[in-house]
Amino acid sequence: MFEVIGQILLELIVEMIGEGVIDAISHAAGDSHRWAAAAHVAAYVFIYGMIGAVVGAASLLIVPAHFIRHATIRVVALFVIPVTAGVVFSLVGRRRRWAGKPVSALEAFVPAFAFAFAMSAVRYVAAT
């Protein structure tokens, strides 16, 4: 039981690190603005989904094996981990807005979920 929880936490940590790096790059590049228009949401979902897929593929070069060994739990984690990452990053965005700091598009649920899901999907399909 503890092994399964540890494997899920490890997968979540890897995805959060990937998202954190991309978020830091986004802030450094000056991509901190409001993005409420529907066209922007779709564009950001596509962009961050593609970036998530690339980061997922790159993570396979570092750790080619699945973190989660049990197949059923791996399928559940494919959906639970991106939802968790989306919630965490949206809370970070809410906190930054409340403090009057700039917020990137990745600090909203939908783009963060798209990034994490694409990363998880690539790892799910391609990991050994």
Backbone as CSV, one residue per row, in Angstrom:
resi,resn,N_x,N_y,N_z,CA_x,CA_y,CA_z,C_x,C_y,C_z
1,MET,0.827,-1.200,0.000,0.000,0.000,0.000,0.865,1.255,0.000
2,PHE,1.888,1.279,0.890,2.758,2.442,0.951,3.579,2.583,-0.324
3,GLU,3.902,1.446,-0.947,4.655,1.482,-2.200,3.828,2.143,-3.296
4,VAL,2.549,1.831,-3.366,1.661,2.410,-4.373,1.534,3.915,-4.145
5,ILE,1.335,4.332,-2.904,1.227,5.751,-2.583,2.526,6.472,-2.944
6,GLY,3.647,5.856,-2.637,4.942,6.437,-2.981,5.127,6.574,-4.482
7,GLN,4.694,5.574,-5.241,4.815,5.627,-6.697,3.948,6.736,-7.273
8,ILE,2.736,6.886,-6.766,1.845,7.948,-7.243,2.422,9.313,-6.889
9,LEU,2.927,9.454,-5.675,3.537,10.731,-5.276,4.751,11.054,-6.129
10,LEU,5.554,10.058,-6.463,6.720,10.281,-7.307,6.300,10.771,-8.688
11,GLU,5.280,10.160,-9.248,4.764,10.588,-10.552,4.257,12.028,-10.470
12,LEU,3.525,12.351,-9.407,3.009,13.704,-9.229,4.151,14.702,-9.081
13,ILE,5.166,14.364,-8.330,6.301,15.262,-8.130,7.023,15.528,-9.438
14,VAL,7.232,14.496,-10.242,7.900,14.673,-11.536,7.085,15.611,-12.422
15,GLU,5.773,15.438,-12.459,4.940,16.311,-13.283,4.932,17.733,-12.754
16,MET,4.898,17.893,-11.444,4.903,19.237,-10.866,6.237,19.942,-11.140
17,ILE,7.328,19.204,-11.112,8.623,19.797,-11.433,8.628,20.248,-12.894
18,GLY,8.134,19.396,-13.781,8.051,19.769,-15.199,7.211,21.014,-15.407
19,GLU,6.061,21.070,-14.769,5.199,22.241,-14.894,5.842,23.465,-14.260
20,GLY,6.506,23.274,-13.142,7.169,24.396,-12.479,8.257,25.005,-13.337
21,VAL,9.025,24.170,-13.996,10.085,24.664,-14.887,9.473,25.448,-16.045
22,ILE,8.452,24.912,-16.663,7.803,25.603,-17.777,7.156,26.895,-17.294
23,ASP,6.568,26.890,-16.110,5.961,28.095,-15.556,7.019,29.166,-15.299
24,ALA,8.160,28.766,-14.758,9.241,29.720,-14.513,9.743,30.318,-15.825
25,ILE,9.879,29.481,-16.844,10.297,29.980,-18.158,9.248,30.938,-18.708
26,SER,7.983,30.600,-18.530,6.895,31.450,-19.003,6.947,32.818,-18.337
27,HIS,7.175,32.854,-17.022,7.286,34.133,-16.314,8.519,34.900,-16.772
28,ALA,9.626,34.198,-16.961,10.859,34.860,-17.397,10.710,35.447,-18.797
29,ALA,9.911,34.794,-19.635,9.701,35.270,-20.999,8.664,36.385,-21.066
30,GLY,8.055,36.693,-19.938,7.079,37.782,-19.916,5.678,37.364,-20.316
31,ASP,5.368,36.085,-20.276,4.036,35.598,-20.633,3.150,35.607,-19.394
32,SER,2.946,36.785,-18.836,2.117,36.918,-17.643,1.020,37.936,-17.929
33,HIS,-0.141,37.459,-18.235,-1.244,38.335,-18.572,-2.558,37.587,-18.423
34,ARG,-3.628,38.302,-18.592,-4.942,37.664,-18.560,-5.192,36.998,-19.899
35,TRP,-5.839,35.863,-19.864,-6.045,35.086,-21.092,-7.462,34.550,-21.171
36,ALA,-8.430,35.329,-20.779,-9.799,34.846,-20.630,-10.526,34.579,-21.948
37,ALA,-10.100,35.173,-23.041,-10.812,34.973,-24.310,-10.762,33.501,-24.706
38,ALA,-11.865,32.995,-25.248,-11.967,31.570,-25.592,-10.896,31.145,-26.586
39,ALA,-10.566,32.001,-27.536,-9.523,31.660,-28.513,-8.182,31.483,-27.815
40,HIS,-7.927,32.316,-26.822,-6.677,32.183,-26.081,-6.653,30.895,-25.260
41,VAL,-7.771,30.548,-24.674,-7.834,29.315,-23.887,-7.516,28.119,-24.770
42,ALA,-8.137,28.041,-25.935,-7.883,26.926,-26.840,-6.432,26.911,-27.296
43,ALA,-5.894,28.070,-27.581,-4.490,28.145,-28.012,-3.558,27.701,-26.891
44,TYR,-3.814,28.166,-25.672,-2.965,27.779,-24.553,-3.089,26.294,-24.238
45,VAL,-4.275,25.737,-24.361,-4.442,24.292,-24.136,-3.619,23.518,-25.155
46,PHE,-3.683,23.932,-26.418,-2.901,23.264,-27.459,-1.400,23.428,-27.207
47,ILE,-0.975,24.650,-26.947,0.453,24.923,-26.745,0.989,24.164,-25.543
48,TYR,0.313,24.291,-24.408,0.810,23.606,-23.207,0.649,22.097,-23.312
49,GLY,-0.325,21.631,-24.064,-0.438,20.194,-24.332,0.767,19.689,-25.121
50,MET,1.162,20.445,-26.129,2.344,20.061,-26.923,3.616,20.114,-26.078
51,ILE,3.744,21.165,-25.285,4.923,21.276,-24.411,4.939,20.124,-23.407
52,GLY,3.776,19.779,-22.867,3.683,18.652,-21.936,4.101,17.345,-22.581
53,ALA,3.715,17.149,-23.844,4.111,15.933,-24.560,5.622,15.891,-24.754
54,VAL,6.216,17.033,-25.089,7.671,17.096,-25.264,8.382,16.832,-23.940
55,VAL,7.887,17.442,-22.860,8.492,17.217,-21.542,8.318,15.760,-21.118
56,GLY,7.167,15.171,-21.424,6.959,13.752,-21.128,7.943,12.874,-21.868
57,ALA,8.175,13.182,-23.141,9.146,12.414,-23.927,10.555,12.609,-23.383
58,ALA,10.882,13.843,-23.007,12.210,14.113,-22.446,12.391,13.395,-21.110
59,SER,11.324,13.297,-20.324,11.435,12.601,-19.034,11.709,11.117,-19.222
60,LEU,11.289,10.579,-20.374,11.569,9.170,-20.661,13.057,8.926,-20.896
61,LEU,13.773,9.945,-21.334,15.218,9.810,-21.495,15.913,9.688,-20.138
62,ILE,15.333,10.331,-19.131,15.914,10.305,-17.782,15.453,9.061,-17.023
63,VAL,14.142,8.812,-17.033,13.563,7.658,-16.337,12.654,6.928,-17.311
64,PRO,13.159,5.897,-18.008,12.362,5.238,-19.043,11.279,4.291,-18.512
65,ALA,11.299,3.963,-17.253,10.321,3.012,-16.700,9.159,3.755,-16.042
66,HIS,8.032,3.059,-15.932,6.888,3.607,-15.210,7.244,3.750,-13.737
67,PHE,6.759,4.817,-13.113,6.920,4.962,-11.672,5.928,4.053,-10.953
68,ILE,4.748,3.886,-11.535,3.680,3.099,-10.932,3.673,1.729,-11.591
69,ARG,3.843,0.694,-10.804,3.992,-0.647,-11.349,2.658,-1.326,-11.674
70,HIS,1.646,-1.088,-10.868,0.352,-1.750,-11.030,-0.423,-1.091,-12.175
71,ALA,-0.865,-1.896,-13.161,-1.488,-1.374,-14.385,-2.777,-0.603,-14.113
72,THR,-3.624,-1.098,-13.227,-4.898,-0.425,-12.942,-4.663,0.927,-12.293
73,ILE,-3.740,0.965,-11.358,-3.439,2.226,-10.679,-2.805,3.210,-11.662
74,ARG,-2.034,2.699,-12.619,-1.437,3.550,-13.643,-2.517,4.249,-14.470
75,VAL,-3.595,3.538,-14.797,-4.700,4.135,-15.563,-5.405,5.188,-14.721
76,VAL,-5.661,4.883,-13.463,-6.303,5.854,-12.574,-5.417,7.094,-12.439
77,ALA,-4.118,6.879,-12.259,-3.179,7.990,-12.105,-3.097,8.849,-13.361
78,LEU,-3.344,8.254,-14.527,-3.329,9.000,-15.786,-4.317,10.161,-15.744
79,PHE,-5.392,10.023,-14.982,-6.388,11.088,-14.875,-6.304,11.856,-13.560
80,VAL,-6.005,11.170,-12.471,-5.986,11.817,-11.158,-4.814,12.789,-11.027
81,ILE,-3.639,12.410,-11.501,-2.461,13.257,-11.356,-2.607,14.560,-12.145
82,PRO,-3.059,14.552,-13.401,-3.258,15.833,-14.087,-4.308,16.729,-13.427
83,VAL,-5.366,16.136,-12.901,-6.365,16.937,-12.190,-5.731,17.574,-10.958
84,THR,-4.954,16.799,-10.223,-4.275,17.326,-9.035,-3.308,18.443,-9.414
85,ALA,-2.524,18.233,-10.458,-1.582,19.266,-10.909,-2.331,20.525,-11.342
86,GLY,-3.437,20.362,-12.042,-4.235,21.516,-12.458,-4.771,22.301,-11.277
87,VAL,-5.256,21.590,-10.267,-5.770,22.248,-9.066,-4.644,22.988,-8.342
88,VAL,-3.493,22.346,-8.184,-2.373,22.976,-7.481,-1.923,24.236,-8.216
89,PHE,-1.767,24.145,-9.536,-1.303,25.324,-10.277,-2.361,26.418,-10.318
90,SER,-3.647,26.069,-10.321,-4.666,27.110,-10.273,-4.672,27.789,-8.903
91,LEU,-4.378,27.040,-7.842,-4.260,27.652,-6.518,-3.044,28.577,-6.444
92,VAL,-1.953,28.180,-7.092,-0.778,29.052,-7.163,-1.147,30.339,-7.898
93,GLY,-1.859,30.215,-9.000,-2.293,31.393,-9.753,-3.212,32.281,-8.939
94,ARG,-4.131,31.674,-8.205,-5.037,32.454,-7.355,-4.254,33.221,-6.299
95,ARG,-3.287,32.554,-5.717,-2.446,33.201,-4.690,-1.639,34.356,-5.288
96,ARG,-1.097,34.150,-6.488,-0.323,35.215,-7.156,-1.222,36.399,-7.505
97,ARG,-2.439,36.123,-7.991,-3.372,37.216,-8.290,-3.719,37.985,-7.030
98,TRP,-3.983,37.264,-5.945,-4.332,37.886,-4.678,-3.196,38.782,-4.189
99,ALA,-1.946,38.381,-4.440,-0.780,39.172,-4.016,-0.448,40.273,-5.017
100,GLY,-1.205,40.372,-6.122,-0.961,41.407,-7.107,0.197,41.117,-8.036
101,LYS,0.613,39.861,-8.095,1.725,39.467,-8.962,1.183,39.011,-10.314
102,PRO,2.034,39.057,-11.354,1.584,38.576,-12.671,1.341,37.072,-12.658
103,VAL,0.378,36.656,-13.452,-0.018,35.249,-13.512,0.144,34.761,-14.942
104,SER,0.778,33.600,-15.110,0.921,33.032,-16.451,-0.290,32.152,-16.759
105,ALA,-0.443,31.804,-18.009,-1.564,30.959,-18.414,-1.487,29.579,-17.771
106,LEU,-0.283,29.111,-17.483,-0.129,27.789,-16.876,-0.657,27.766,-15.445
107,GLU,-0.863,28.929,-14.861,-1.372,28.994,-13.491,-2.894,29.060,-13.464
108,ALA,-3.502,28.406,-14.427,-4.950,28.215,-14.469,-5.186,26.719,-14.658
109,PHE,-6.346,26.241,-14.263,-6.582,24.798,-14.261,-6.467,24.163,-15.641
110,VAL,-7.131,24.724,-16.635,-7.220,24.060,-17.935,-5.861,23.891,-18.616
111,PRO,-5.045,24.948,-18.756,-3.726,24.734,-19.377,-2.824,23.822,-18.537
112,ALA,-2.889,23.947,-17.226,-2.068,23.085,-16.366,-2.502,21.630,-16.508
113,PHE,-3.804,21.387,-16.571,-4.307,20.037,-16.784,-3.848,19.505,-18.136
114,ALA,-3.934,20.341,-19.184,-3.522,19.915,-20.526,-2.051,19.523,-20.539
115,PHE,-1.206,20.331,-19.900,0.218,20.036,-19.820,0.445,18.698,-19.111
116,ALA,-0.146,18.559,-17.925,0.075,17.359,-17.113,-0.516,16.118,-17.777
117,PHE,-1.684,16.254,-18.410,-2.288,15.094,-19.063,-1.448,14.644,-20.254
118,ALA,-0.969,15.597,-21.056,-0.128,15.233,-22.199,1.156,14.557,-21.730
119,MET,1.748,15.098,-20.675,2.964,14.490,-20.131,2.676,13.080,-19.623
120,SER,1.584,12.923,-18.893,1.197,11.605,-18.370,0.883,10.629,-19.486
121,ALA,0.181,11.098,-20.515,-0.191,10.216,-21.617,1.029,9.710,-22.364
122,VAL,1.996,10.587,-22.610,3.219,10.159,-23.286,3.950,9.142,-22.423
123,ARG,4.071,9.406,-21.138,4.750,8.461,-20.248,3.975,7.152,-20.155
124,TYR,2.650,7.220,-20.132,1.820,6.018,-20.040,2.020,5.129,-21.258
125,VAL,2.029,5.738,-22.434,2.134,4.976,-23.675,3.548,4.481,-23.934
126,ALA,4.537,5.326,-23.687,5.904,5.030,-24.137,6.833,4.455,-23.086
127,ALA,6.500,4.548,-21.807,7.408,4.034,-20.771,7.428,2.508,-20.828
128,THR,8.570,1.950,-20.454,8.730,0.495,-20.504,8.218,-0.162,-19.250
